Every structure is written in structure tokens, then in C-alpha cells.
Amino acid sequence: MSADAMSAPLPPPPVWRLAQRMSRIKTSAVREILKVAERPDILSFAGGLPAPELFPLEAIAEAHAEALATEGRAALQYSTTEGFGPLREWICGHLQKRGRQSNADQVLITNGSQQGIDLVAKVLLDPGDLIIVENPSYLAALQTFGAYEARFATVGSDDQGMRTDDLERLLATHKPKLLYVVANFQNPKGTTLSLERRRELVRLAQQHRFLILEDDPYGELRFRGEHLPSLSAFDDEGVVVSLGTFSKTLAPGMRLGWVVGPRDFVRSLAIAKQSTDLHTATLAQRAVVRLLARFDYAAHLESLRPVYGERAQAMLDALQAHMPAGTQWTHPEGGMFLWVELPGGLDAQALLPKAVEQKVAFVPGAPFFANNPRPEFMRLNYSNRPPDLIAEGMRRLGAVIAAELG
């Protein structure tokens, strides 16, 4: 070998190439802020945390104990990738009440609905594929799609959710493979897609032949107004894939969610899941089936809704009382979040350290924008604090904003 050949630079090892791809995945602003917000002296309205005092702790413990006592060996064994049959059957029956007609072989049990987003992206997306999202949209979904090297086209939204008139104009010049939407109490804005726009969105997907990924983690948490049917209720051509979860209604630590969609597509997702984690935890699935058989889930949901409604109203009242003139915010009818627009061109990211100094935290809004991030927004979570602490937190936050305005 020549001296020149021996001195030539070596190609980068594969791990370097992996690092270059990983560099396209943005760090979650929420997760980074939670590192600070977990401090006990901070009143945090940052994380999307359900109220832990509302977890049905005793019922969950009894269901796990019963599963271990009566079917312990099966509950601790490997299981099928698709998920425990009785749980999939229960999900079909539950979703039928929301207009989703399906069979158990159209359901895949996942580790939370977040895994459902990842599996859909893994199966469906090639680098450069176009995804349509609301601007702003759920941050962790943007992270996932970005990891698969998707391109984003964005559609505006208002108090009735995604602007389908803007979407129709976009579709005249763009051909997406996927549209992602949180139709009920959207994260981060807290807004809900109207009935008319639900019909129109499905019509456009059928006409232009793209898939809708309907993410519905908050739909059971409506505390005002009438429940609206799933997008799938208007779909007779298999263009809607739906995600759901027990994280916001039972407990997020159980990590149980689901995907429902066309049979062949769900089968492809199951194959992708096999190579990811084999299957979702067997014990958790069997315990939840026992829980649902001996526990009034509908009554449990009815007990959650007024608590979250009271906390949402407490935040709305406190914002009205303490925010400087020019501040605007959304008025959710359910879910866990509302969206604040700061006055005077303030930058929420720059404001955050000053808020933390006053022992209050929020999530800056810019990371929720797939394109053209706007710094003047913040997301607030109301589900994880009682009304008195919400009022105190908004008093502190209002004082910080007022001081910045001078």
C-alpha cells in the first residue's frame, strides 16, 4: 500500500452517519422544560400531565393482583404482537359509540398512542414524502415525522380547528401522502374540529387519495358541549386511521394505546411492531381487561370531566384577572391545554427563564410550528393543578409578562 493511500482519511464509521440523521430530530421542548418544572418549588403548567389524584389506583392495583392470581403465567409470558384479543374486542365496542365501526383484526395494541404515530410513519413514509399538519401541531408527532425525513406543508387553524378551505387550496398544488390531525381539543391549542370540517376533511382525503391519521388522546375529556363523531364515521373508503389511548383516562404509566384502521394496513403496522418491541406488555393488557370488566369506566370518565372543566375555568378566570391588555387565549371545551398569544411582540422562549425565577413554568409555543415558528405563543396545561394553584400561577405569570411590557 502506498504512503498516500495509508495517509488518506478513512470514511466515517456508521455511527457517525447515524448521528447525522439523529441531528434532524429536535429535542422535545416539553421534556427539556420538565427537567426544571419538576422542582417542587415550581408551579408548572408545562407538561401534558393528567391529575394523578384521579388515577383509579385501587382498581388498577386490584386488577393487576387478580390477573396475576388467576392467569399469572399467561400474564407474564410473551404474547401476540397484535394484542390481547379481549382488549381489542372491548376497544371496538367502545369506539362504536363514537361512530367508528371496526373488528378486532383492525385493532393493534401499542405502547401509548405515541408508538402508533411512529409505526404509521415507519410503514408509510419514504424520505421526502409530504405530510400536512396544522400550524401549530403536536410537537412529538412533528419530531417523529421529521425522524423519517418527511417534508411538511402546513394549514392554518382557528377556533373551529383546521381550516379546510386553506387545505383545499393547498391540495391544488401539493400531493400529500398523509395528513395528521388532533380533531378533539388539539395539542397545543385546545381547539376542536367542527362537524362540518370533519366531513369536509374526509371528503378531501377521499378525493385526493391521502391518508388521515386521526390522533384522539383527549376526546373522552369533553367537559362542555356535545361529543362529535370520529372522522372515521364519515369514511367509507378506508382513508382514516385512528389512534387512541388509556393514558389520559386511566394512567399514562400503563403505556396502553391502540391503532384502528383498514385491516391490511394494521397488519403492516403489526409487522413493523414485531421488529420494534415484539408486543405491548402482556400483564398490563390483561389487567386492563379485568379492570374494565369489574369497573364502571363510563362513570369514571364522568368523574374526570367536571374536575378538568373546573380547572379549565379557573385558568380562564385567572387569565382574565391577571393578564395584561392585549393578551389572548383559546377557550377549550375539553382536554388539557389552552394556547396564549402574548402582547407587544414578546418572545415566550425569552420570557421562560424570568418566569422560572418567579417559580412558574410553561411551554413556549415556537417548537409546535412545523414551518415559520412564531415566538409570541405559549401552551398552558390546566389538568395537573387545583384551582387555587392555577390562580396563583397565573398571577405570577401575569406579573412577569407585565414587567416585560414595562
C-alpha positions as CSV (number, residue, x, y, z in Angstrom):
1,M,0.0,0.0,0.0
2,S,1.4,3.4,-0.9
3,A,2.2,6.1,1.7
4,D,-0.5,8.3,0.1
5,A,-3.1,5.6,0.5
6,M,-2.1,4.9,4.1
7,S,-2.5,8.6,4.9
8,A,-5.8,9.1,3.1
9,P,-8.7,9.9,5.5
10,L,-10.9,7.0,6.5
11,P,-14.6,7.0,5.7
12,P,-16.7,7.9,8.7
13,P,-17.9,4.9,10.7
14,P,-21.6,4.1,10.5
15,V,-22.3,5.6,13.9
16,W,-21.3,9.0,12.6
17,R,-23.9,8.6,9.8
18,L,-26.5,7.7,12.4
19,A,-25.6,10.8,14.4
20,Q,-26.1,13.0,11.3
21,R,-29.6,11.5,10.8
22,M,-30.4,11.9,14.5
23,S,-29.4,15.6,14.3
24,R,-32.6,16.2,12.4
25,I,-34.7,15.1,15.4
26,K,-35.5,18.1,17.5
27,T,-35.2,17.8,21.3
28,S,-38.7,18.0,22.9
29,A,-39.1,21.4,24.4
30,V,-41.7,19.9,26.8
31,R,-39.3,17.2,28.0
32,E,-36.4,19.7,28.5
33,I,-38.6,22.1,30.4
34,L,-39.9,19.3,32.6
35,K,-36.4,18.9,33.9
36,V,-36.8,22.3,35.5
37,A,-40.5,22.2,36.1
38,E,-40.2,19.0,38.3
39,R,-38.7,21.1,41.0
40,P,-41.2,21.1,43.9
41,D,-41.0,24.9,44.3
42,I,-42.1,25.5,40.7
43,L,-45.8,25.9,39.8
44,S,-45.6,24.1,36.4
45,F,-48.2,24.4,33.7
46,A,-45.8,22.9,31.2
47,G,-46.3,19.1,30.9
48,G,-49.3,17.4,29.5
49,L,-50.0,15.7,32.7
50,P,-53.3,14.3,33.9
51,A,-54.2,14.8,37.5
52,P,-52.6,11.9,39.4
53,E,-55.2,12.1,42.3
54,L,-57.8,11.0,39.7
55,F,-56.0,7.8,38.7
56,P,-58.2,4.8,39.8
57,L,-55.3,3.5,41.8
58,E,-57.1,0.9,43.9
59,A,-59.0,-0.5,41.0
60,I,-55.8,-0.8,38.9
61,A,-53.9,-2.5,41.7
62,E,-56.8,-5.0,42.3
63,A,-57.0,-5.7,38.5
64,H,-53.2,-6.5,38.4
65,A,-53.5,-8.7,41.5
66,E,-56.4,-10.5,40.0
67,A,-54.6,-11.1,36.7
68,L,-51.6,-12.4,38.5
69,A,-53.6,-14.6,40.8
70,T,-55.8,-16.2,38.2
71,E,-53.7,-16.2,35.0
72,G,-50.3,-15.2,36.2
73,R,-48.2,-17.5,34.0
74,A,-50.0,-16.3,30.9
75,A,-49.9,-12.7,32.0
76,L,-46.1,-12.9,32.4
77,Q,-45.5,-14.7,29.2
78,Y,-44.8,-13.4,25.7
79,S,-47.9,-12.6,23.7
80,T,-49.1,-11.8,20.2
81,T,-47.9,-8.6,18.5
82,E,-51.5,-7.6,17.7
83,G,-52.5,-7.5,21.3
84,F,-54.8,-9.4,23.8
85,G,-58.0,-10.4,21.9
86,P,-60.5,-9.4,24.6
87,L,-58.9,-5.9,24.9
88,R,-59.1,-5.4,21.2
89,E,-62.8,-6.5,21.2
90,W,-63.5,-4.1,24.1
91,I,-61.9,-1.2,22.1
92,C,-64.1,-2.0,19.1
93,G,-67.3,-1.8,21.2
94,H,-66.1,1.4,22.9
95,L,-65.3,3.1,19.6
96,Q,-68.6,2.1,18.1
97,K,-70.2,4.7,20.4
98,R,-68.1,7.4,18.7
99,G,-69.1,6.3,15.2
100,R,-66.1,4.0,14.4
101,Q,-67.2,0.7,13.0
102,S,-64.4,-1.9,13.2
103,N,-63.5,-5.5,14.0
104,A,-60.8,-6.8,16.4
105,D,-58.5,-7.6,13.5
106,Q,-58.4,-3.9,12.6
107,V,-57.0,-3.0,16.1
108,L,-53.4,-3.0,17.1
109,I,-52.4,-2.5,20.8
110,T,-49.5,-0.1,21.2
111,N,-47.3,1.3,23.9
112,G,-49.3,4.5,24.1
113,S,-50.6,6.3,21.0
114,Q,-47.2,7.8,20.5
115,Q,-46.0,4.4,19.3
116,G,-48.9,4.4,16.9
117,I,-47.6,7.6,15.3
118,D,-44.2,6.1,15.0
119,L,-45.4,2.9,13.4
120,V,-47.6,4.7,10.9
121,A,-44.6,6.8,9.9
122,K,-42.3,3.8,9.7
123,V,-44.7,1.9,7.4
124,L,-46.0,4.7,5.3
125,L,-43.2,7.3,4.8
126,D,-40.3,7.5,2.5
127,P,-37.7,10.3,2.7
128,G,-39.2,13.4,1.1
129,D,-42.8,12.4,1.4
130,L,-45.2,15.3,2.1
131,I,-47.2,15.5,5.4
132,I,-49.9,18.1,6.0
133,V,-50.2,19.3,9.6
134,E,-51.9,22.2,11.4
135,N,-49.6,25.1,12.2
136,P,-49.1,24.7,15.2
137,S,-49.3,21.0,15.8
138,Y,-48.4,18.3,18.4
139,L,-44.7,18.5,19.0
140,A,-43.9,14.8,19.4
141,A,-45.7,14.0,16.1
142,L,-43.6,16.6,14.3
143,Q,-40.5,15.0,15.9
144,T,-41.5,11.5,14.7
145,F,-42.3,12.5,11.2
146,G,-39.1,14.6,11.0
147,A,-37.1,11.5,12.0
148,Y,-38.4,9.7,8.9
149,E,-37.2,12.7,6.8
150,A,-40.7,13.8,5.8
151,R,-41.5,17.3,4.4
152,F,-44.2,19.4,6.0
153,A,-46.9,21.5,4.4
154,T,-48.9,23.5,6.9
155,V,-52.5,24.6,7.2
156,G,-53.8,27.4,9.4
157,S,-56.4,26.9,12.1
158,D,-59.0,28.9,14.0
159,D,-61.4,28.3,16.9
160,Q,-63.1,25.5,14.7
161,G,-59.8,23.7,14.1
162,M,-58.0,23.1,10.8
163,R,-59.0,25.4,8.0
164,T,-60.4,23.1,5.4
165,D,-60.7,25.9,2.9
166,D,-56.9,26.6,3.3
167,L,-56.4,22.8,2.9
168,E,-58.3,22.7,-0.3
169,R,-56.2,25.5,-1.8
170,L,-53.1,23.7,-0.7
171,L,-54.2,20.5,-2.4
172,A,-54.5,22.2,-5.7
173,T,-50.7,22.3,-5.9
174,H,-49.5,19.7,-3.4
175,K,-49.9,15.9,-3.2
176,P,-49.5,14.7,0.4
177,K,-49.2,11.1,1.5
178,L,-50.5,11.8,5.0
179,L,-52.5,14.4,6.9
180,Y,-52.1,14.4,10.7
181,V,-54.8,15.9,12.9
182,V,-55.9,16.0,16.5
183,A,-59.6,16.7,16.0
184,N,-60.6,16.9,19.6
185,F,-59.1,19.5,21.9
186,Q,-55.9,19.9,19.9
187,N,-52.5,19.9,21.4
188,P,-51.3,22.7,21.8
189,K,-54.3,25.0,21.1
190,G,-57.2,23.1,22.8
191,T,-59.4,23.8,19.8
192,T,-61.8,21.3,18.3
193,L,-62.5,20.5,14.6
194,S,-66.1,21.4,13.8
195,L,-68.6,18.8,12.5
196,E,-68.8,20.4,9.1
197,R,-65.0,20.5,8.7
198,R,-64.8,16.8,9.8
199,R,-67.0,15.9,6.9
200,E,-65.1,18.1,4.5
201,L,-61.7,16.8,5.6
202,V,-62.7,13.2,4.9
203,R,-64.2,14.2,1.6
204,L,-60.9,15.9,0.5
205,A,-58.9,12.8,1.6
206,Q,-61.1,10.6,-0.5
207,Q,-60.9,12.9,-3.5
208,H,-57.1,13.5,-3.3
209,R,-56.2,10.0,-2.1
210,F,-54.2,10.7,1.0
211,L,-54.4,9.0,4.5
212,I,-55.7,10.9,7.5
213,L,-54.0,10.0,10.8
214,E,-56.6,11.0,13.5
215,D,-55.0,11.2,16.9
216,D,-57.6,11.3,19.7
217,P,-55.9,11.2,23.1
218,Y,-58.3,13.7,24.7
219,G,-61.7,13.0,23.1
220,E,-63.1,11.4,26.3
221,L,-62.3,14.6,28.3
222,R,-65.1,16.9,27.0
223,F,-66.5,19.0,29.8
224,R,-68.6,21.4,27.7
225,G,-70.7,21.0,24.6
226,E,-71.6,17.9,22.6
227,H,-69.4,15.0,21.7
228,L,-68.6,14.9,18.0
229,P,-68.2,11.7,15.9
230,S,-64.8,10.4,14.9
231,L,-63.6,11.3,11.4
232,S,-63.9,7.6,10.6
233,A,-67.7,7.9,11.0
234,F,-67.7,9.8,7.6
235,D,-65.2,7.4,5.9
236,D,-66.4,4.6,3.7
237,E,-63.2,4.3,1.7
238,G,-60.6,3.5,4.3
239,V,-58.7,6.8,4.3
240,V,-58.8,7.3,8.1
241,V,-56.5,5.6,10.6
242,S,-57.3,6.4,14.3
243,L,-55.2,6.5,17.4
244,G,-56.4,6.2,21.0
245,T,-55.0,5.7,24.5
246,F,-55.8,5.0,28.1
247,S,-53.1,7.4,29.2
248,K,-55.4,10.4,29.8
249,T,-58.3,8.4,31.3
250,L,-56.7,5.6,33.4
251,A,-53.0,6.3,33.8
252,P,-50.1,7.2,31.4
253,G,-47.6,5.0,33.2
254,M,-49.5,1.9,31.9
255,R,-48.5,2.8,28.3
256,L,-51.5,1.3,26.6
257,G,-52.8,2.7,23.3
258,W,-54.2,1.5,20.1
259,V,-54.4,2.0,16.3
260,V,-57.5,1.3,14.3
261,G,-57.6,1.2,10.6
262,P,-58.0,-0.8,7.4
263,R,-57.2,-4.5,8.0
264,D,-54.2,-4.8,5.6
265,F,-52.7,-1.5,6.9
266,V,-53.0,-2.6,10.5
267,R,-51.3,-5.9,9.6
268,S,-48.4,-3.9,8.1
269,L,-48.2,-2.0,11.4
270,A,-48.1,-5.2,13.3
271,I,-45.2,-6.5,11.3
272,A,-43.3,-3.2,11.9
273,K,-44.1,-3.5,15.6
274,Q,-42.6,-7.0,15.7
275,S,-39.2,-5.7,14.9
276,T,-39.6,-2.8,17.4
277,D,-40.7,-4.4,20.7
278,L,-42.4,-7.8,19.9
279,H,-45.6,-6.8,21.7
280,T,-47.1,-4.5,24.3
281,A,-46.8,-5.6,28.0
282,T,-49.0,-8.7,28.5
283,L,-49.7,-8.1,32.2
284,A,-50.9,-4.5,31.6
285,Q,-53.2,-5.7,28.8
286,R,-54.8,-8.5,30.8
287,A,-55.1,-6.3,33.9
288,V,-56.9,-3.6,32.0
289,V,-59.4,-6.2,30.6
290,R,-60.1,-7.3,34.1
291,L,-60.4,-3.7,35.3
292,L,-62.9,-2.8,32.5
293,A,-65.0,-5.9,33.4
294,R,-65.3,-5.0,37.1
295,F,-65.0,-1.2,37.0
296,D,-67.6,1.3,35.7
297,Y,-65.4,3.1,33.1
298,A,-68.2,5.3,31.9
299,A,-68.7,6.6,35.4
300,H,-65.0,7.1,35.9
301,L,-65.0,9.3,32.8
302,E,-67.9,11.2,34.2
303,S,-66.0,11.9,37.3
304,L,-63.0,13.2,35.4
305,R,-64.8,15.7,33.2
306,P,-66.1,18.1,35.8
307,V,-62.7,18.3,37.6
308,Y,-61.0,19.2,34.4
309,G,-63.8,21.6,33.5
310,E,-63.4,23.3,36.8
311,R,-59.6,23.7,36.3
312,A,-60.0,25.0,32.8
313,Q,-62.5,27.6,34.0
314,A,-60.2,28.5,36.9
315,M,-57.4,29.2,34.4
316,L,-59.7,31.2,32.1
317,D,-60.8,33.3,35.0
318,A,-57.3,33.8,36.3
319,L,-56.0,34.8,32.8
320,Q,-58.8,37.3,32.6
321,A,-57.9,38.7,36.0
322,H,-54.1,38.8,35.7
323,M,-53.0,39.1,32.1
324,P,-52.1,42.5,30.7
325,A,-54.2,44.0,28.0
326,G,-53.6,42.6,24.5
327,T,-53.1,39.0,25.7
328,Q,-55.3,36.5,24.0
329,W,-56.1,32.8,24.6
330,T,-58.3,30.0,23.4
331,H,-61.4,28.6,25.3
332,P,-61.3,24.8,25.2
333,E,-64.3,22.7,25.7
334,G,-62.3,19.7,26.8
335,G,-58.8,18.2,27.0
336,M,-55.9,19.6,29.0
337,F,-54.5,22.7,27.3
338,L,-55.1,26.2,26.2
339,W,-53.0,28.5,24.0
340,V,-51.9,32.0,24.8
341,E,-50.8,34.8,22.5
342,L,-48.6,37.3,24.2
343,P,-49.0,41.0,23.6
344,G,-46.4,43.5,22.4
345,G,-44.4,41.1,20.3
346,L,-43.0,39.3,23.4
347,D,-40.9,36.1,22.9
348,A,-42.2,33.3,25.1
349,Q,-38.8,31.5,25.0
350,A,-37.0,34.6,26.3
351,L,-39.7,35.0,28.9
352,L,-39.4,31.5,30.3
353,P,-36.3,32.0,32.5
354,K,-37.8,35.0,34.0
355,A,-41.0,33.1,34.8
356,V,-39.0,30.3,36.4
357,E,-37.3,32.9,38.6
358,Q,-40.8,33.6,39.8
359,K,-41.5,29.9,40.3
360,V,-43.9,29.4,37.4
361,A,-43.3,27.4,34.2
362,F,-45.0,27.0,30.8
363,V,-44.1,25.7,27.3
364,P,-43.0,28.2,24.7
365,G,-45.1,27.8,21.5
366,A,-42.5,28.1,18.8
367,P,-41.5,24.4,18.7
368,F,-45.1,23.4,17.9
369,F,-44.8,25.1,14.5
370,A,-43.6,22.8,11.6
371,N,-42.9,25.8,9.5
372,N,-42.4,29.5,10.2
373,P,-42.3,29.3,14.0
374,R,-43.9,32.2,15.9
375,P,-42.3,33.2,19.2
376,E,-45.2,35.0,20.7
377,F,-47.2,32.0,21.9
378,M,-47.2,29.7,24.9
379,R,-49.0,26.5,25.9
380,L,-50.5,26.1,29.3
381,N,-51.7,22.9,30.9
382,Y,-54.5,23.1,33.5
383,S,-55.3,19.5,34.2
384,N,-52.5,18.9,36.7
385,R,-53.1,21.7,39.3
386,P,-56.1,22.5,41.6
387,P,-57.9,25.8,41.1
388,D,-56.1,27.7,43.9
389,L,-52.7,26.9,42.5
390,I,-53.8,27.7,39.0
391,A,-54.9,31.2,40.2
392,E,-51.6,31.8,41.9
393,G,-49.6,30.6,38.9
394,M,-51.4,32.9,36.6
395,R,-50.9,35.8,39.0
396,R,-47.2,35.1,38.9
397,L,-47.1,34.7,35.1
398,G,-49.2,37.8,34.6
399,A,-46.8,39.8,36.7
400,V,-43.8,38.5,34.7
401,I,-45.5,39.5,31.4
402,A,-46.5,42.9,32.7
403,A,-42.9,43.6,33.8
404,E,-41.6,42.7,30.4
405,L,-44.0,45.1,28.8
406,G,-42.8,47.9,31.1
